[in-house]
Amino acid sequence: MQGTMTWLFGGVALLLVAASIVGVVLSRRVRSESGRETVANLNARIKAWWVMVALFGLAFAFGKTVTLVMFALISFYCLREFLSLAPARPSDHAAIAAAFYLFLPLQYFLVGIEWVAMLTIAIPVYGFLLLPVLSVLRGETDEFLGRSARIQWGLMLTVFCISHAPALLILEFPGYDSAFLLFYLVTVVQLSDVLQYVFGKLYGKHPIAPSVSPSKTVEGFVGGGLAATAVGALLWWITPFGFLQAAALSFVIVVAGFLGGLVLSAVKRSLGAKDWGSMIAGHGGALDRMDSVTFAAPVFFHFVRYFYT
């Protein structure tokens, strides 16, 4: 397993080296203002990818516990970004504290002890019910529904949904290490984002939802989505699936990731923000990079668990 994972990360590193070289060449040759802006954005993304690949490589190298801690920290920063864009009132502080310091560590603890039944209901049932109770006890009813929904949505998207990515490690297949499933999910969903961006810049003419995300086009979604699906199919050999099964599952990841990005863009716009934060240069905040994972991770986890385990 370690040898194969080393080769996989080595391949990703080579792709990033090639992308870095292309970025340098383009930055010297492009003359138009819009072209320079696009190339600068692309180079910033490549630099951020170097950092993210290094972090994921360290997590994989040190095993399940470090991987869980890394994703828990990602959830923490994503939840902080989400709630920072929706200013809270003093009556909401108990609910927010419970989200950060009760349900977030509880969710990753449940993943760590592999209690699948509870990790799938702890937040959607108990968190959903408890958080508004903590707020209502303070007696403030002004905009109560909207305030409660923000905290519930933030916890669901940034903790519950994202935690399903490392939860792939607990799925069991005879003679197979589920760490490859996590690598597969992250690779397909993030590559889909990149390819949709590239295809959209090169060929995009028809926005899918211009008032939500003008950069998401039909051409970008179709071209980038099909390319990412093809890559996912070609990676069938690191999965417990056959070629056609891997193609179907990578297509599911692409569609779920796209819809997740679109929904999070709508939430972001409704809160009056362009980015969730500025934590990652070239990518905005942590949630800007994980928005596709919020939908893709739980959908992929339950598809695999239902059909293959």
Secondary structure, 3 states (H helix, E strand, C coil): CHHHHHHHHHHHHHHHHHHHHHHHHHHHHCCCHHHHHHHHHHHHHHHHHHHHHHHHHHHHHHCHHHHHHHHHHHHHHHHHHHHHCCCCCHHHHHHHHHHHHHHHHHHHHHHHCCCHHHHCCHHHHHHHHHHHHHHHCCCCCCCHHHHHHHHHHHHHHHHHHHHHCHHHHHCCECCECCHHHHHHHHHHHHHHHHHHHHHHHHHCCCECCCCCCCCCEHHHHHHHHHHHHHHHHHCHHHCCCCHHHHHHHHHHHHHHHHHHHHHHHHHHHHCCCCCCCCCECCCECHHHHHHHHHHHHHHHHHHHHHHHC
